């Protein structure tokens, strides 16, 4: 019966992609105005092998003064997870909620560090309720499916 027990293990957490652009430096660094900050987050999951999945959390941080970019950070933090012997509905929830909750703190630290190393005060991404985000995405998907022509 041990083979049928649910399995959830972290295989690895790693920084998959990262970029920092400062297209208007150094002139923009002399501006005294407070920049506006736009932060976009995303979660994606993909199977790698039987029972092994990659879950990525992506952040895009775009700061601007007026219409000029101060800096743009794009980062993708990933984790490889072994998930076996769980029902399909639970698998979706694990990859949409539990895995991103594990990966996200690494992403937050890497973004703050990269921005600071770029010469700016660190940007601290706020805590995210991945359960609420997952439920909203499921609701959006259901609404989109309901509006498709039959």
C-alpha positions in Angstrom: 0.0 0.0 0.0 3.0 2.3 0.5 3.1 2.9 -3.3 -0.3 4.6 -3.2 0.5 7.1 -0.4 0.5 10.7 -1.7 4.0 12.1 -2.5 5.0 15.8 -2.4 8.7 16.6 -2.5 10.7 19.6 -3.5 13.5 18.5 -5.9 15.0 21.9 -6.5 14.3 25.6 -6.4 16.2 27.8 -8.9 16.3 31.2 -10.6 15.3 30.4 -14.2 15.5 33.8 -15.8 16.3 37.3 -14.7 16.9 40.7 -16.4 17.4 44.3 -15.3 17.1 47.1 -17.8 17.8 50.8 -17.1 17.3 52.3 -20.6 17.3 56.0 -19.5 20.2 55.9 -17.1 22.1 57.9 -16.0 19.8 60.9 -16.8 16.7 59.4 -15.2 18.7 59.0 -11.9 18.9 62.7 -11.5 15.1 63.1 -11.5 13.6 64.1 -8.1 10.1 62.9 -8.8 8.8 59.7 -7.2 8.5 56.9 -9.7 5.3 54.9 -10.3 5.7 51.2 -9.8 3.7 48.5 -11.7 4.1 44.9 -10.6 2.7 41.9 -12.5 2.8 38.3 -11.3 2.1 35.1 -13.0 2.2 31.3 -12.2 2.7 28.5 -14.7 3.2 24.8 -14.4 4.4 22.1 -16.7 5.0 18.4 -16.5 8.7 17.3 -16.8 8.3 13.5 -16.4 5.8 11.1 -14.8 4.9 12.7 -11.4 7.5 15.5 -11.8 6.5 19.1 -12.5 8.1 22.5 -12.9 6.2 25.4 -11.4 7.4 28.9 -12.2 6.4 32.2 -10.6 7.2 35.3 -12.8 7.4 38.9 -11.6 7.7 42.0 -13.8 8.5 45.2 -12.0 8.3 48.3 -14.2 9.1 51.7 -12.6 8.6 54.9 -14.5 8.8 58.7 -14.0 6.3 60.2 -16.3 6.6 58.1 -19.5 10.3 57.2 -19.0 11.4 53.9 -17.6 13.6 54.1 -14.5 14.1 50.3 -14.5 12.4 47.1 -15.6 13.0 43.8 -13.9 11.7 40.5 -15.2 12.4 37.5 -13.1 11.2 33.9 -13.2 11.8 31.6 -10.2 11.1 27.9 -10.7 10.8 24.8 -8.6 10.8 21.1 -9.6 8.4 19.1 -7.5 7.6 15.4 -7.3 3.9 15.0 -6.9 2.4 11.5 -7.1 -0.8 9.6 -6.1 -3.1 12.6 -5.7 -6.4 13.2 -7.4 -6.3 15.4 -10.5 -8.2 18.2 -8.7 -5.8 18.2 -5.8 -2.8 18.1 -8.3 -4.1 21.3 -9.9 -4.5 23.0 -6.4 -1.0 21.9 -5.3 0.6 23.3 -8.4 -1.4 26.5 -8.3 -1.2 27.2 -4.5 1.3 25.1 -2.6 4.2 25.1 -5.1 4.0 28.9 -5.8 4.0 29.5 -2.0 7.3 27.7 -1.7 8.9 29.3 -4.7 7.7 32.9 -4.2 9.9 33.9 -1.2 13.0 33.1 -3.3 11.6 35.3 -6.1 11.0 38.1 -3.7 14.6 38.0 -2.4 16.1 37.8 -5.8 14.1 40.8 -7.1 14.9 42.9 -4.1 18.6 42.0 -4.4 18.8 42.7 -8.1 17.1 46.1 -7.8 19.4 47.0 -5.0 22.5 45.9 -6.9 21.2 48.1 -9.8 21.6 51.1 -7.6 18.0 51.6 -6.4 16.2 51.1 -3.1 15.1 47.4 -3.0 11.6 46.7 -4.2 9.9 44.3 -1.7 7.1 42.4 -3.4 4.2 42.0 -1.1 2.9 38.7 0.3 0.6 37.0 -2.1 -2.5 34.8 -1.3 -2.0 32.2 -3.9 -5.2 30.4 -2.9 -7.2 33.5 -3.7 -5.2 34.0 -7.0 -5.8 30.4 -8.0 -9.5 30.6 -7.2 -9.8 33.8 -9.2 -8.0 32.2 -12.2 -10.4 29.2 -12.0 -13.4 31.5 -11.9 -12.1 33.5 -14.9 -11.5 30.3 -16.8 -15.0 29.1 -16.0 -16.5 32.4 -17.0 -14.5 32.4 -20.3 -15.7 28.8 -21.0 -19.3 29.8 -20.4 -19.1 32.6 -22.9 -17.7 30.5 -25.8 -20.2 29.8 -28.6 -21.6 26.3 -28.7 
